[in-house]
Amino acid sequence: MQYKRILLKLSGEALMTKESGIDHGMLLEIANQVKEIRELGAEIGIVLGGGNIFRGKAGEREGIDRVTGDYIGMLATVINSLAFQDALEALGVPSRVQTALSIEKIAEPYDRKAAIEHLQNKSIVIFACGTGNPYFTTDTAAALRAVEIKADVLMKATKVNGVYDRDPEASKDAKFFPEITYTEVLNRGLQVMDLTAITLCKENNLPVIVLNIREKDNMKRAALGEHIGTIVRRKA
């Protein structure tokens, strides 16, 4: 394994049907990919977004207070996390959900030392509720948890093949970057992750791999060291 400990960031959109909610077929497909990487010896933490159910910024446009909206979004990540845990356990993969907000009847409160112990015992740890604070995205939560558990890499699974200079779905001539530095991402204003997340990765020299989750075996190939998608690091 190129990377022994991996933090996987999954957007809510990666799990959704054409309209909204959770695509259980896709959920099981991604869970199978996680299972394969675990069987190769990797320790895996996961941060899920909640955009397939509710997004705080979108709620604000509808008149919902931003702080309230962000807390609703955090609860959406709990729904996705429990669904993903169920998919993993259906495959025989032990997993734990830890939440930044206290919901002890259904999940453990976030505890860094306990999370690392679970990882060392080969359980998948799913981190829900973002950072537990409004105004912070799940991208920032993923970067934070990755640094806290001393992950070797942050894998951001998306529906595109990596990082482009503009939206490849809207522009056919969008330029693809197989490698790029944190500084270039910040200077160009590229929508890889939010600025707080990228800065946190830069300050802690945490490489970020952006890949297409819908391409079968991409995560496994990247975990084994194959160059998949785009890698964001200090020197490209």
Secondary structure, DSSP 8 states (H G I E B T S, - for coil): ---SEEEEEE-GGGG--SSSS--HHHHHHHHHHHHHHHHTT-EEEEEE--TTT--HHHHHHTT--HHHHHHHHHHHHHHHHHHHHHHHHHTT--EEEEESS--TTTSEE--HHHHHHHHHTT-EEEEESTTSSTT--HHHHHHHHHHHTT-SEEEEEESSSSEESS-TTT-TT--EESEEEHHHHHHHT-SSS-HHHHHHHHHTT--EEEEETTSTTHHHHHHTT---SEEEES--
